Amino acid sequence: MVNKRSFVSAFIMFLTVFFVNVNVYSQTPAFTQKLAWEQEINALEYKVEIKDESSDKVLKSVRTTDNSIEFSLPAGNYLYRIFAYDFLGRQASVTDWKNLTIIKALKPKINLVESSVSINKNSKKPVVIPVDVERITDESVITLINKESGQKIEGTINLEKDAEGFVKSSSVQFPHVAEGKWSMVVKNPSGLETESEMIVVVPVENKMIAENDVNSINESENVCETHDNDDVEIANETDTNNDVEIAIETDTNDDVEIVNETDTIEDADNTLDEEEQNSSLQKNVYILQDINIMLGGVMSGLLYDDYFRSYNDSPIILGPCAKVSYLPIDIKNFKLGFELAADITEIMMRNEYIEVYLPMILLQCNFVGRLNFYDGKLGVNVKLGGGATFIKKQIIYHSSMRQTPEDSYHLNSCANFGVSFNWIPFKHLIFETGVDFTHLFIPDMNSGILNTYVCVGLRF
């Protein structure tokens, strides 16, 4: 016979395990948000209080030595304030109650209008792709990914607003798209992303063939992964002087939008049909031609020939510099072009008998080859060229025997070789630092100069 006591014990254990599992799987997952503020120099510790907007009850009270905290609260409207304590533990300051909004994170939706897009190989205009994109924000990012090579091209979402104020898009555009098989990935600031079905980019004459091919491919491949139930954590950091809005992860089936929405976008003209909208977008989009205009500083060192050294009190000469470059030839990750550069330095010597000033303007025209890395954000430049050097020689005498200054002007040719590195953190901003070696062809006293420079400029 089965022992009655053993049977009861086993039954109780079964119920315990069952209810524990039900409780675990029925609980709403806890998501973490992060709140940050500007650190005070004399603060040793902070205390953060968070309460519901409609209640005076403090829901969270956290002490920390950092200028940020992590916590978990459901979506809703809250208020928070921050206490600062000095090195003796005394309350030094407290902020007013500030708004804290926690909203829900959504997964974007993307639906291709056409399965193939035709391009003109000889045109430098961006490719406009009609596609329906929903549940996005002003800060959403769209990327075109080549299925074969893995190449990634970041595009521009042509944002619109529907009647309820939600952001959406009916077309996107990408620069320098080559023919091949591609897919689009849309990513929201929350980290949630969605990939589209495959789209084939072909020359204009091959469009009809591509449309037939892509239909059969999309039927056999399922490349659009949505995972609508996936949850991803996001957090926004804010200053205590501004209201803060923080998004948490929720089920993507809720039709609520993640947005710190400050910008307004005008509705598209309803009288334009789809072809007119696409053509107008192409006309209004500016394409970078890789024209760089930069200003900076140069540090020159005299390498050989004692003529200039004898007139200079310091081995290092500082001055301004300017550079304008244009790189029109693009071969994959390698670009070719030319650069116009100008360096201004001044060699001087002073003593009790004489003052000598040698202001020098170095003008160069260089051929430039650039190898790009990390989607064009980093580059290595090699420069080779030549130019002219304009030197004014002025001598001032401190002697009663000779008081009239001497002025003379000299124009000589020069040759240049240099290596530099550039960084492009933003679309229209570029930094460059490098070293140039310049040989001056001055009769009877050939001289060499090593120029180290740092520049910042704009891209067009």
C-alpha positions as CSV (number, residue, x, y, z in Angstrom):
1,M,0.0,0.0,0.0
2,V,1.0,3.6,-0.6
3,N,2.0,5.4,2.5
4,K,-0.7,8.0,3.2
5,R,1.8,10.4,4.7
6,S,4.2,10.2,1.8
7,F,1.3,10.7,-0.7
8,V,0.2,13.9,1.2
9,S,3.8,15.2,1.3
10,A,4.2,14.6,-2.4
11,F,0.9,16.3,-3.2
12,I,1.8,19.4,-1.1
13,M,5.2,19.6,-2.8
14,F,3.5,19.4,-6.2
15,L,1.2,22.3,-5.3
16,T,4.1,24.3,-4.0
17,V,6.1,23.9,-7.2
18,F,3.1,24.6,-9.3
19,F,2.2,27.9,-7.6
20,V,5.8,29.0,-7.6
21,N,6.1,28.5,-11.3
22,V,2.8,30.2,-12.0
23,N,3.8,33.1,-9.8
24,V,7.2,33.4,-11.6
25,Y,5.8,33.3,-15.1
26,S,2.8,35.6,-14.4
27,Q,4.9,38.4,-12.8
28,T,5.6,41.4,-15.0
29,P,9.3,41.6,-15.7
30,A,11.2,44.3,-13.9
31,F,12.9,46.7,-16.2
32,T,15.6,49.1,-15.2
33,Q,15.6,52.8,-15.9
34,K,18.5,55.2,-15.2
35,L,18.3,58.8,-13.9
36,A,21.4,61.0,-14.0
37,W,22.1,64.6,-13.0
38,E,25.0,67.0,-13.0
39,Q,27.5,66.4,-10.2
40,E,28.1,69.0,-7.6
41,I,31.8,69.6,-6.7
42,N,31.3,69.7,-2.9
43,A,28.7,67.0,-2.6
44,L,29.7,63.8,-0.8
45,E,26.3,62.0,-1.1
46,Y,22.9,62.4,-2.8
47,K,19.4,61.2,-2.0
48,V,16.8,60.8,-4.7
49,E,13.0,60.7,-3.9
50,I,10.5,59.6,-6.5
51,K,6.7,59.9,-6.0
52,D,3.6,59.4,-8.1
53,E,2.3,62.6,-9.7
54,S,-1.1,62.2,-8.2
55,S,0.0,61.3,-4.7
56,D,2.4,62.6,-2.0
57,K,3.6,59.1,-1.1
58,V,7.3,58.6,-1.9
59,L,7.7,55.4,-3.9
60,K,11.5,55.4,-4.1
61,S,14.1,56.9,-1.8
62,V,17.7,56.1,-2.8
63,R,21.0,57.3,-1.4
64,T,24.1,57.2,-3.6
65,T,27.6,58.7,-3.9
66,D,27.3,58.7,-7.7
67,N,25.4,61.3,-9.8
68,S,23.0,58.6,-11.1
69,I,20.7,55.9,-9.9
70,E,19.0,52.8,-11.4
71,F,15.4,51.9,-10.5
72,S,12.4,50.1,-11.9
73,L,8.9,51.6,-12.1
74,P,5.9,50.9,-14.4
75,A,4.9,53.4,-17.1
76,G,3.3,56.5,-15.7
77,N,3.9,60.1,-14.6
78,Y,6.1,60.7,-11.6
79,L,7.9,63.5,-9.8
80,Y,11.4,63.4,-8.4
81,R,13.8,65.6,-6.4
82,I,17.5,65.4,-5.4
83,F,19.1,66.2,-2.1
84,A,22.8,66.9,-1.9
85,Y,24.9,66.4,1.3
86,D,28.3,67.9,2.0
87,F,31.4,66.2,3.5
88,L,30.0,66.6,7.0
89,G,26.7,64.9,6.1
90,R,24.7,68.1,6.2
91,Q,22.0,68.8,3.6
92,A,23.6,71.3,1.2
93,S,20.8,71.7,-1.3
94,V,17.6,70.2,-2.7
95,T,16.0,70.6,-6.1
96,D,12.3,71.3,-6.7
97,W,10.1,68.5,-7.7
98,K,10.6,67.7,-11.4
99,N,8.5,65.8,-13.9
100,L,9.5,62.2,-14.6
101,T,7.6,60.4,-17.4
102,I,8.1,56.7,-18.0
103,I,6.6,55.6,-21.4
104,K,6.4,52.3,-23.3
105,A,8.9,51.1,-25.8
106,L,7.7,49.9,-29.2
107,K,9.1,47.7,-31.9
108,P,9.0,49.4,-35.4
109,K,6.9,48.0,-38.2
110,I,8.3,48.0,-41.8
111,N,6.5,46.9,-45.0
112,L,8.0,47.1,-48.5
113,V,5.9,48.7,-51.1
114,E,8.0,47.3,-54.0
115,S,10.3,44.3,-54.0
116,S,12.8,45.9,-56.4
117,V,14.2,49.3,-57.0
118,S,15.9,50.6,-60.2
119,I,18.9,52.9,-60.2
120,N,20.8,55.0,-62.7
121,K,24.5,54.0,-62.4
122,N,25.6,57.4,-63.7
123,S,23.6,59.4,-61.2
124,K,24.9,60.6,-57.8
125,K,21.5,61.3,-56.5
126,P,20.3,59.2,-53.5
127,V,18.0,56.2,-54.1
128,V,14.5,56.7,-52.8
129,I,12.7,53.5,-51.7
130,P,9.0,53.5,-51.1
131,V,8.3,51.7,-47.8
132,D,5.8,52.0,-45.0
133,V,7.4,52.4,-41.6
134,E,5.4,52.9,-38.5
135,R,5.9,53.0,-34.7
136,I,9.0,55.1,-35.0
137,T,10.4,58.3,-33.5
138,D,12.3,61.4,-34.7
139,E,15.5,59.6,-33.6
140,S,14.9,56.2,-35.2
141,V,17.7,55.0,-37.5
142,I,17.3,53.0,-40.7
143,T,20.2,51.1,-42.3
144,L,20.5,49.3,-45.6
145,I,22.5,46.1,-45.4
146,N,23.8,44.1,-48.4
147,K,23.0,40.5,-47.9
148,E,26.1,39.3,-49.7
149,S,28.9,41.7,-48.8
150,G,27.5,42.9,-45.4
151,Q,28.0,46.5,-46.4
152,K,25.9,49.0,-44.4
153,I,24.5,52.3,-45.6
154,E,22.7,54.6,-43.1
155,G,19.7,56.3,-44.7
156,T,17.3,59.2,-44.0
157,I,13.7,58.5,-43.0
158,N,11.3,61.0,-44.6
159,L,9.2,61.5,-41.4
160,E,5.5,62.3,-41.5
161,K,2.8,62.6,-38.9
162,D,-0.6,61.0,-39.0
163,A,-3.9,62.5,-37.8
164,E,-3.2,61.3,-34.2
165,G,0.3,62.8,-34.1
166,F,2.2,59.5,-34.4
167,V,5.4,59.5,-36.5
168,K,5.5,57.3,-39.6
169,S,7.2,57.3,-43.1
170,S,6.2,56.3,-46.6
171,S,9.7,56.5,-48.1
172,V,13.4,56.4,-47.2
173,Q,16.5,57.4,-49.1
174,F,20.1,56.1,-49.2
175,P,23.2,57.6,-50.8
176,H,25.5,55.6,-53.1
177,V,23.5,52.3,-53.3
178,A,25.0,49.7,-55.7
179,E,23.0,47.0,-57.4
180,G,22.5,43.8,-55.4
181,K,20.3,42.2,-52.7
182,W,19.6,44.4,-49.7
183,S,17.4,44.5,-46.6
184,M,16.5,47.4,-44.4
185,V,16.8,47.5,-40.6
186,V,14.8,50.1,-38.6
187,K,16.0,50.7,-35.0
188,N,14.2,52.8,-32.4
189,P,16.1,54.7,-29.6
190,S,14.9,52.0,-27.2
191,G,17.0,49.4,-29.0
192,L,14.1,47.5,-30.5
193,E,14.6,46.9,-34.3
194,T,12.9,45.2,-37.2
195,E,14.3,43.9,-40.5
196,S,12.5,44.1,-43.8
197,E,12.1,41.5,-46.5
198,M,14.8,41.5,-49.2
199,I,14.8,44.1,-51.9
200,V,16.8,43.9,-55.1
201,V,18.5,47.0,-56.5
202,V,19.1,46.8,-60.2
203,P,20.0,49.2,-63.1
204,V,17.0,50.7,-64.9
205,E,17.1,48.3,-67.8
206,N,17.1,45.2,-65.6
207,K,14.1,46.2,-63.4
208,M,11.5,43.9,-65.0
209,I,13.8,40.8,-64.6
210,A,14.5,41.7,-61.0
211,E,10.9,42.0,-60.0
212,N,10.2,38.4,-61.2
213,D,13.3,37.0,-59.4
214,V,12.7,38.7,-56.1
215,N,9.1,37.5,-55.8
216,S,10.3,33.9,-55.9
217,I,13.1,34.6,-53.4
218,N,10.9,36.2,-50.9
219,E,8.5,33.3,-50.9
220,S,11.3,30.9,-50.0
221,E,13.1,33.1,-47.5
222,N,11.7,34.6,-44.3
223,V,14.2,37.3,-43.5
224,C,11.9,39.5,-41.5
225,E,12.2,38.7,-37.8
226,T,9.9,40.7,-35.6
227,H,9.8,38.9,-32.2
228,D,7.0,41.2,-31.0
229,N,7.3,39.9,-27.5
230,D,11.0,40.7,-27.1
231,D,11.7,43.3,-24.5
232,V,14.8,45.5,-24.5
233,E,15.8,48.0,-21.9
234,I,16.4,51.7,-22.5
235,A,17.1,54.6,-20.3
236,N,17.4,58.4,-20.8
237,E,19.8,60.5,-18.7
238,T,18.7,64.0,-17.9
239,D,19.9,67.1,-16.1
240,T,18.1,68.1,-12.9
241,N,17.2,71.5,-14.3
242,N,15.0,69.9,-17.0
243,D,12.0,67.7,-17.0
244,V,12.9,64.1,-17.8
245,E,11.2,61.5,-19.9
246,I,12.3,57.8,-19.6
247,A,11.1,54.8,-21.6
248,I,10.8,51.3,-20.3
249,E,10.3,48.1,-22.2
250,T,6.8,46.6,-22.6
251,D,5.1,44.2,-24.9
252,T,5.4,45.6,-28.5
253,N,1.7,44.9,-29.1
254,D,0.8,48.1,-27.2
255,D,0.3,50.8,-29.8
256,V,2.2,53.5,-27.8
257,E,5.1,55.4,-29.2
258,I,8.6,56.0,-27.6
259,V,9.4,59.6,-28.1
260,N,11.0,62.6,-26.6
261,E,9.2,64.6,-29.1
262,T,10.3,68.2,-29.5
263,D,10.4,68.8,-33.2
264,T,7.3,69.2,-35.4
265,I,7.1,68.0,-38.9
266,E,4.7,69.5,-41.5
267,D,2.3,67.1,-43.2
268,A,3.2,66.2,-46.8
269,D,1.2,67.9,-49.5
270,N,-1.8,65.6,-50.2
271,T,-2.1,66.9,-53.8
272,L,1.3,65.3,-54.8
273,D,1.1,61.7,-56.0
274,E,3.8,59.2,-54.9
275,E,6.0,59.8,-58.0
276,E,6.0,63.5,-57.5
277,Q,6.9,63.2,-53.8
278,N,9.8,60.9,-54.6
279,S,11.1,63.2,-57.3
280,S,10.8,66.3,-55.1
281,L,12.7,64.5,-52.3
282,Q,15.5,63.7,-54.7
283,K,15.8,67.3,-55.7
284,N,15.8,68.6,-52.2
285,V,18.4,66.2,-50.8
286,Y,22.0,67.5,-50.6
287,I,24.7,65.0,-51.4
288,L,28.1,65.5,-49.8
289,Q,30.8,66.1,-52.5
290,D,33.7,65.6,-49.9
291,I,34.8,69.2,-50.1
292,N,36.6,70.0,-46.8
293,I,37.4,73.5,-45.6
294,M,39.7,73.5,-42.5
295,L,41.5,75.9,-40.2
296,G,44.1,75.1,-37.5
297,G,47.5,75.6,-36.1
298,V,50.9,74.4,-37.3
299,M,54.2,73.8,-35.4
300,S,57.3,74.0,-37.7
301,G,60.7,72.7,-37.0
302,L,63.8,73.5,-39.0
303,L,65.6,70.3,-40.1
304,Y,68.8,71.3,-42.0
305,D,70.7,74.3,-43.3
306,D,71.9,76.8,-40.7
307,Y,70.7,79.9,-42.5
308,F,67.2,80.0,-41.0
309,R,68.5,78.6,-37.7
310,S,70.9,81.5,-37.3
311,Y,68.0,83.9,-37.4
312,N,65.7,82.0,-35.0
313,D,65.8,82.2,-31.2
314,S,63.7,79.0,-30.8
315,P,63.8,75.7,-32.7
316,I,60.0,75.5,-32.8
317,I,57.9,78.0,-34.8
318,L,54.1,78.3,-34.3
319,G,51.6,79.7,-36.7
320,P,48.1,79.3,-38.3
321,C,47.2,77.1,-41.3
322,A,44.3,76.6,-43.7
323,K,43.4,73.7,-46.0
324,V,40.8,73.2,-48.7
325,S,40.5,69.7,-50.2
326,Y,38.3,68.0,-52.8
327,L,38.2,64.3,-53.3
328,P,35.8,63.5,-56.2
329,I,37.1,60.1,-57.2
330,D,35.6,57.3,-55.1
331,I,36.9,53.7,-55.5
332,K,35.2,51.6,-52.8
333,N,37.0,52.7,-49.6
334,F,39.7,54.7,-51.4
335,K,39.3,58.3,-52.5
336,L,41.5,60.5,-54.7
337,G,41.6,64.3,-55.1
338,F,43.7,67.3,-54.4
339,E,44.4,69.8,-51.6
340,L,45.3,73.5,-51.4
341,A,47.2,74.4,-48.2
342,A,48.7,77.5,-46.7
343,D,50.9,77.8,-43.7
344,I,52.1,81.1,-42.1
345,T,55.1,81.1,-39.8
346,E,57.6,83.8,-38.7
347,I,61.3,83.3,-37.9
348,M,62.7,86.1,-35.7
349,M,65.9,87.0,-33.8
350,R,66.5,89.8,-31.4
351,N,69.6,91.1,-29.6
352,E,71.2,94.3,-28.6
353,Y,72.5,95.0,-32.0
354,I,69.9,93.8,-34.5
355,E,66.3,92.5,-35.0
356,V,65.6,90.1,-37.9
357,Y,62.1,89.1,-39.0
358,L,61.4,86.5,-41.6
359,P,57.6,86.0,-42.0
360,M,57.0,83.0,-44.4
361,I,53.9,82.0,-46.3
362,L,54.0,78.4,-47.6
363,L,51.5,77.7,-50.4
364,Q,51.1,74.1,-51.6
365,C,49.0,72.1,-54.1
366,N,49.0,68.4,-53.1
367,F,47.6,65.3,-54.6
368,V,45.7,63.4,-51.9
369,G,44.8,59.7,-51.5
370,R,42.6,58.7,-48.6
371,L,41.9,55.2,-47.3
372,N,38.7,55.1,-45.3
373,F,37.8,52.9,-42.3
374,Y,34.7,52.4,-40.1
375,D,32.1,53.5,-42.7
376,G,34.2,56.5,-43.7
377,K,34.5,58.0,-40.2
378,L,38.3,57.4,-40.0
379,G,40.8,57.9,-42.8
380,V,44.5,57.9,-43.5
381,N,45.7,60.5,-46.1
382,V,48.9,60.4,-48.1
383,K,49.9,63.8,-49.8
384,L,52.4,64.6,-52.5
385,G,52.9,67.9,-54.2
386,G,54.7,71.2,-54.4
387,G,54.2,74.9,-54.4
388,A,55.8,78.2,-53.6
389,T,57.3,79.9,-50.5
390,F,57.1,83.7,-50.1
391,I,59.6,85.2,-47.6
392,K,59.9,88.8,-46.5
393,K,63.3,89.6,-44.8
394,Q,63.3,92.6,-42.6
395,I,66.4,93.7,-40.6
396,I,66.3,96.5,-38.0
397,Y,69.7,97.8,-36.7
398,H,70.3,99.2,-33.2
399,S,73.4,101.0,-34.2
400,S,74.0,104.7,-34.7
401,M,76.2,103.8,-37.6
402,R,73.3,102.2,-39.5
403,Q,69.7,102.9,-38.6
404,T,67.8,102.4,-41.9
405,P,65.9,99.1,-41.9
406,E,66.5,96.6,-44.8
407,D,63.6,95.0,-46.5
408,S,63.8,92.3,-49.2
409,Y,61.4,89.8,-50.7
410,H,62.1,86.3,-51.9
411,L,59.9,83.8,-53.9
412,N,61.1,80.2,-54.2
413,S,59.6,76.8,-55.1
414,C,59.2,73.9,-52.7
415,A,58.2,70.2,-52.7
416,N,56.0,68.5,-50.1
417,F,55.2,65.1,-48.8
418,G,52.9,64.3,-45.9
419,V,50.8,61.8,-44.0
420,S,47.7,62.7,-41.9
421,F,44.7,61.1,-40.1
422,N,41.2,62.4,-40.2
423,W,38.1,61.8,-38.0
424,I,34.5,62.6,-39.1
425,P,32.3,62.4,-35.9
426,F,29.4,64.1,-37.7
427,K,28.2,64.4,-41.3
428,H,29.5,68.0,-41.8
429,L,32.4,68.1,-39.3
430,I,36.0,66.8,-39.8
431,F,39.2,66.8,-37.7
432,E,42.6,66.3,-39.2
433,T,46.1,66.0,-37.8
434,G,49.3,65.2,-39.6
435,V,52.9,65.8,-40.5
436,D,54.3,67.4,-43.7
437,F,57.9,67.5,-44.9
438,T,58.7,70.5,-47.1
439,H,61.9,71.1,-49.0
440,L,62.6,74.7,-50.0
441,F,64.6,75.2,-53.2
442,I,66.5,78.3,-52.2
443,P,69.7,79.0,-54.2
444,D,72.9,78.0,-52.2
445,M,70.9,77.2,-49.1
446,N,68.4,74.4,-49.6
447,S,66.4,74.1,-46.4
448,G,64.0,71.5,-44.9
449,I,60.9,72.1,-42.7
450,L,58.8,69.6,-40.7
451,N,55.3,70.9,-40.2
452,T,53.0,69.2,-37.6
453,Y,49.4,70.5,-37.7
454,V,45.9,70.1,-36.2
455,C,42.8,71.3,-38.1
456,V,39.1,71.3,-37.7
457,G,36.6,72.2,-40.5
458,L,33.4,71.7,-42.3
459,R,32.4,69.2,-45.1
460,F,30.2,70.0,-48.0
